[in-house]
Amino acid sequence: MTDYLDYDPSEIDRRAVYRLLTGAVVPRPIGWASTISKEGVTNLAPFSFFTVVCVVPPMISLTIARNPDGSEKHTLKNAKATGEFVFNIVTAPVWEKMVDSANAIPEDESEFDDTGLTPLGSVKVVPPRVGEVPIQFECRVHDVIEFGPHKHPLLVGEVVHFHVDPSCMTDGYIDMEKLDPIGRLNGFGYSRLGEIMHRNFEDGQPR
Ligand SMILES: Cc1cc2nc3c(=O)[nH]c(=O)nc-3n(C[C@H](O)[C@H](O)[C@H](O)COP(=O)(O)O)c2cc1C
């Protein structure tokens, strides 16, 4: 019988809890949220606490921690103010720019200018897409739910438009090799896909 290490989250500090969560929930997909402020300044920031919430209608969620002083990150502030954001799937060719774009910059400056990434016009929402990635979700804010004593916000968005570059598709499916997504591990670690395994069933339907 293995001797596990046991932790009661109420008895360890929040950094230790963060280390357990981000070390165990891996690899996490990464997307760039692009938003625009009421004043018209575009904003870009990466998020890895991201997942699918619902298929009909399509919904995704991002967990956007508060700044240490309790204020809201620009992404959340803009998404709440305008009701819109775009989620751009981060791929290997741009992963270093993605990391650099997480540096905090003043609200009246845009990470699009800092990184040199291309803002592409969206179809149904105002925030631009990131032109260098092959998949973008245009989203309208569905809800912001706050958890725990620090009112930790979860942003839920309905995807109102999908953009997929055909060069990352094969036979109508998004092709993992062509997509070349990036995952966040713990600490400063990131990963690309390793070996891809397939397990086929007689009815041909994936489980
Ligand atoms: C790979 C990566 C993933 C990140 N994931 C999250 C996340 O899920 N939630 C979060 O609050 N911050 C996350 N961050 C930090 C934000 O990107 C960072 O705080 C950013 O400056 C917020 O920008 P904003 O104030 O313009 O919204 C992540 C950073 C990196 C590099």
The ligand as an ORCA input file, in Angstrom:
! r2SCAN-3c Opt
* xyz 0 1
  C      -0.156     30.223    -19.806
  C      -0.865     31.164    -18.881
  C      -2.109     30.834    -18.388
  C      -2.786     31.695    -17.522
  N      -4.013     31.317    -17.053
  C      -4.681     32.137    -16.230
  C      -5.970     31.761    -15.747
  O      -6.520     30.710    -16.101
  N      -6.609     32.633    -14.924
  C      -6.052     33.813    -14.569
  O      -6.662     34.569    -13.834
  N      -4.833     34.211    -15.014
  C      -4.146     33.402    -15.847
  N      -2.921     33.779    -16.312
  C      -2.412     35.109    -15.958
  C      -3.046     36.220    -16.815
  O      -2.821     35.968    -18.203
  C      -2.421     37.575    -16.430
  O      -2.801     37.885    -15.114
  C      -2.784     38.712    -17.364
  O      -1.912     39.808    -17.108
  C      -4.189     39.222    -17.187
  O      -4.352     40.276    -18.103
  P      -5.526     41.325    -18.067
  O      -5.441     42.149    -16.793
  O      -5.234     42.155    -19.288
  O      -6.829     40.577    -18.173
  C      -2.208     32.935    -17.150
  C      -0.932     33.270    -17.645
  C      -0.269     32.395    -18.493
  C       1.089     32.763    -19.023
*
